[in-house]
């Protein structure tokens, strides 16, 4: 077996708590806050579209509103919200690209300058990120415009397709950041590294997903407390979503560190087998 799950987790935790991890985590938190604003802006505009279509009854709309709405939404309109989400997603690819190179170190990086593969990180990584966003966040909402059938397709097929895409190309960002090849070669290599030991990486992703669920607990508490609840004069929805963003940044940073170590393991194993 080319991937040692325990080693990947231990290495990821060490990286997270080290100097590089603290720096990457801080930058990732800033990005996550921007992503929170962008995502809520788009979500609010899409929900407004659904509400205006009459897909929700007054009682269903009240139930949605009871979860606190979108307090960080900018209210800039759907076209501007879409542009904002795209720009933030592409910026996030640069953050991940830099984070992967930081965790791997110069010895494991086949290109010297940061800018050597930055365009590919934005173009190729951004395409996967935006496609995943479309499947997991946009289709479940837009699907509600077409009735029960499209609602089920959007709510089930969309997130499932996004999950499959993320899993199969789990190493794509590492392949971009740490190797030196063309677009087609990069995609093929990332898929090949996944196929080197698919069972272990799937298990590892499930473990990371369980960690990530912790980040969603504050928002669950807010939903149970009701959208009107407040602490020290601040809405619980605002406080819990900020806390969820902080926790999410920590676990996403951990995920990058862990998957990067896993990628280095399978890449080393593949090269040793080919030698």
C-alpha positions as MATLAB code, in Angstrom:
seq = 'XXXXXXXXXXXXXXXXXXXXXXXXXXXXXXXXXXXXXXXXXXXXXXXXXXXXXXXXXXXXXXXXXXXXXXXXXXXXXXXXXXXXXXXXXXXXXXXXXXXXXXXXXXXXXXXXXXXXXXXXXXXXXXXXXXXXXXXXXXXXXXXXXXXXXXXXXXXXXXXXXXXXXXXXXXXXXXXXXXXXXXXXXXXXXXXXXXXXXXXXXXXXXXXXXXXXXXXXXXXXXXXXXXXXXXXXXXXXXXXXXXXXXXXXXXXXXXXXXXXXXXXXXXXXXXXXXXX';
ca = [
       0.000    0.000    0.000;
       1.514    3.339   -1.100;
      -0.376    5.590    1.323;
       0.024    5.435    5.100;
      -3.039    7.216    6.529;
      -1.570    7.542   10.024;
       1.629    9.111    8.724;
      -0.331   11.564    6.602;
      -2.459   12.655    9.566;
       0.516   12.984   11.904;
       2.493   14.954    9.343;
      -0.499   17.200    8.672;
      -1.007   17.954   12.360;
       2.711   18.705   12.760;
       2.566   21.052    9.772;
      -0.578   22.751   11.081;
       0.973   23.489   14.484;
       4.322   24.554   13.046;
       5.403   28.000   11.898;
       4.291   27.413    8.313;
       0.928   26.123    9.499;
       0.241   29.200   11.602;
       1.081   31.476    8.679;
      -0.962   29.469    6.185;
      -3.862   29.227    8.639;
      -3.877   32.997    9.170;
      -3.948   33.700    5.438;
      -6.587   31.032    4.926;
      -8.749   32.637    7.623;
      -8.688   35.953    5.754;
      -9.646   34.161    2.561;
     -12.409   32.245    4.373;
     -13.923   35.478    5.677;
     -14.019   36.840    2.138;
     -15.524   33.578    0.948;
     -18.198   33.808    3.659;
     -19.291   37.207    2.367;
     -19.232   36.082   -1.271;
     -21.071   32.815   -0.642;
     -23.777   34.420    1.472;
     -24.232   37.173   -1.114;
     -24.814   34.584   -3.841;
     -26.983   32.416   -1.599;
     -29.179   35.378   -0.667;
     -29.672   36.362   -4.319;
     -30.514   32.800   -5.350;
     -32.978   32.417   -2.495;
     -34.615   35.704   -3.463;
     -34.997   34.314   -6.987;
     -36.597   31.157   -5.606;
     -38.917   33.112   -3.285;
     -40.055   35.385   -6.126;
     -40.819   32.363   -8.293;
     -43.409   31.208   -5.784;
     -41.660   27.875   -5.206;
     -41.944   28.422   -1.431;
     -45.126   28.949    0.530;
     -45.242   31.717    3.135;
     -44.802   29.123    5.885;
     -41.775   27.538    4.164;
     -40.194   30.942    3.628;
     -40.703   31.773    7.309;
     -38.999   28.510    8.233;
     -35.993   29.366    6.026;
     -35.824   32.856    7.523;
     -35.883   31.374   11.040;
     -32.341   30.051   10.474;
     -30.983   33.581   10.433;
     -30.889   34.347    6.725;
     -27.632   35.659    5.247;
     -26.296   38.345    7.610;
     -23.046   38.786    5.654;
     -24.694   39.186    2.243;
     -23.840   42.438    0.465;
     -27.125   42.738   -1.417;
     -25.399   43.678   -4.681;
     -27.670   41.789   -7.070;
     -27.247   38.381   -8.701;
     -24.777   39.310  -11.502;
     -22.413   41.107   -9.120;
     -22.708   38.281   -6.567;
     -21.728   35.741   -9.238;
     -18.690   37.826  -10.242;
     -17.701   38.186   -6.580;
     -17.919   34.424   -5.997;
     -15.818   33.712   -9.097;
     -13.117   36.211   -8.095;
     -12.947   34.892   -4.518;
     -12.813   31.273   -5.733;
      -9.922   32.049   -8.098;
      -8.085   33.919   -5.350;
      -8.586   30.861   -3.156;
      -6.768   28.719   -5.704;
      -3.708   30.954   -5.388;
      -3.888   30.638   -1.598;
      -4.052   26.836   -1.832;
      -1.248   26.768   -4.407;
       0.986   28.776   -2.079;
      -0.058   26.685    0.948;
       0.785   23.381   -0.779;
       4.223   24.633   -1.808;
       4.819   25.898    1.736;
       3.912   22.572    3.341;
       5.833   20.459    0.817;
       8.998   22.557    0.894;
      11.478   23.391   -1.893;
      12.920   19.859   -1.989;
       9.590   18.430   -3.182;
       8.769   21.275   -5.572;
       9.926   20.891   -9.163;
       9.508   24.557  -10.168;
      11.523   27.290   -8.486;
       9.401   30.429   -8.794;
       5.908   30.851   -7.321;
       4.626   32.277  -10.584;
       5.738   29.337  -12.720;
       2.482   27.421  -12.205;
       0.236   30.127  -10.742;
      -1.675   30.591  -13.999;
      -2.410   26.860  -14.133;
      -3.473   26.921  -10.485;
      -6.011   29.643  -11.232;
      -7.167   28.207  -14.566;
      -7.272   24.475  -13.925;
      -7.818   24.519  -10.169;
     -10.354   27.324  -10.528;
     -12.330   25.354  -13.120;
     -12.657   22.425  -10.713;
     -13.513   24.723   -7.797;
     -16.233   26.574   -9.726;
     -17.685   23.362  -11.153;
     -17.846   21.917   -7.652;
     -19.508   25.112   -6.387;
     -22.066   24.829   -9.184;
     -22.881   21.225   -8.271;
     -22.898   21.593   -4.500;
     -24.277   25.084   -3.866;
     -26.042   26.461   -6.936;
     -27.916   23.449   -8.362;
     -29.670   22.545   -5.066;
     -31.152   26.064   -4.924;
     -31.851   26.640   -8.617;
     -33.370   23.175   -8.908;
     -36.229   24.351   -6.715;
     -37.447   26.569   -9.572;
     -38.528   23.574  -11.669;
     -40.679   21.593   -9.274;
     -40.243   18.394   -7.295;
     -38.221   16.466   -9.915;
     -35.585   19.163  -10.451;
     -35.467   19.843   -6.726;
     -34.533   16.222   -6.084;
     -31.971   16.247   -8.912;
     -30.405   19.465   -7.669;
     -30.389   18.429   -4.024;
     -29.077   14.888   -4.492;
     -27.312   14.548   -7.833;
     -25.608   17.947   -7.648;
     -23.824   17.503   -4.301;
     -23.027   13.859   -5.140;
     -21.446   14.839   -8.466;
     -19.428   17.542   -6.722;
     -18.212   15.049   -4.125;
     -17.130   12.574   -6.813;
     -15.281   15.320   -8.692;
     -13.428   16.436   -5.559;
     -12.519   12.849   -4.683;
     -11.249   11.759   -8.095;
      -9.161   14.909   -8.502;
      -8.138   15.171   -4.858;
      -4.477   15.467   -5.845;
      -4.951   17.923   -8.724;
      -3.843   20.995   -6.783;
      -0.786   19.156   -5.435;
       0.107   18.015   -8.952;
      -0.134   21.611  -10.171;
       1.892   23.068   -7.311;
       4.638   20.445   -7.026;
       5.192   19.029  -10.517;
       6.120   20.517  -13.875;
       3.990   19.438  -16.823;
       1.341   20.582  -19.267;
      -2.375   20.801  -18.561;
      -3.242   17.372  -19.949;
      -0.304   15.686  -18.243;
      -1.208   17.338  -14.946;
      -4.798   16.081  -15.081;
      -3.683   12.565  -16.057;
      -1.044   12.438  -13.334;
      -3.446   13.627  -10.631;
      -5.933   10.919  -11.598;
      -3.146    8.321  -11.727;
      -2.012    9.252   -8.210;
      -5.612    8.811   -7.013;
      -5.791    5.394   -8.660;
      -2.494    4.337   -7.033;
      -4.358    3.807   -3.759;
      -7.990    4.980   -4.038;
      -9.260    3.123   -0.967;
      -6.784    4.750    1.426;
      -7.314    8.287    0.143;
     -11.100    7.863    0.328;
     -10.781    6.727    3.953;
      -8.488    9.667    4.652;
     -10.980   12.091    3.088;
     -13.769   10.617    5.235;
     -11.660   11.207    8.351;
     -10.974   14.797    7.276;
     -14.674   15.222    6.539;
     -15.532   14.139   10.077;
     -13.090   16.736   11.394;
     -14.725   19.313    9.145;
     -18.166   18.578   10.609;
     -16.964   20.225   13.811;
     -16.836   23.506   11.915;
     -20.545   23.235   11.178;
     -21.634   22.675   14.785;
     -21.881   26.395   15.682;
     -24.283   27.009   12.782;
     -26.359   24.024   13.916;
     -26.568   25.553   17.376;
     -27.696   28.843   15.827;
     -30.429   27.040   13.910;
     -31.687   25.350   17.078;
     -31.573   28.636   18.999;
     -33.526   30.481   16.315;
     -32.554   33.343   14.056;
     -33.657   36.020   16.553;
     -31.462   34.826   19.438;
     -28.656   37.135   20.571;
     -25.634   37.091   22.872;
     -24.365   40.360   24.349;
     -26.461   42.219   21.817;
     -25.032   40.381   18.806;
     -27.180   37.958   16.795;
     -26.281   34.335   17.440;
     -26.326   33.750   13.687;
     -23.490   36.244   13.173;
     -21.406   34.905   16.048;
     -21.797   31.246   15.133;
     -21.052   31.778   11.457;
     -17.899   33.663   12.341;
     -16.909   30.838   14.681;
     -17.714   28.270   11.990;
     -15.523   30.226    9.568;
     -12.603   30.214   12.006;
     -12.955   26.484   12.665;
     -13.416   25.831    8.957;
     -10.189   27.685    8.154;
      -8.312   25.546   10.683;
      -9.658   22.259    9.326;
      -9.200   23.274    5.691;
      -5.581   24.162    6.436;
      -5.185   20.778    8.106;
      -6.763   19.126    5.076;
      -4.306   20.792    2.695;
      -1.362   19.686    4.842;
      -2.636   16.099    5.162;
      -3.499   15.646    1.474;
      -0.150   17.165    0.469;
       1.686   14.597    2.563;
      -0.513   11.835    1.132;
       0.299   13.019   -2.387;
       4.033   13.021   -1.678;
       3.743    9.459   -0.367;
       1.974    8.111   -3.456;
       4.190   10.106   -5.829;
       7.323    8.710   -4.201;
       5.923    5.187   -4.321;
       4.985    5.556   -8.003;
       8.454    6.797   -8.902;
      10.131    3.987   -6.997;
       7.953    1.427   -8.793;
       8.801    2.951  -12.185;
      12.562    3.000  -11.473;
];
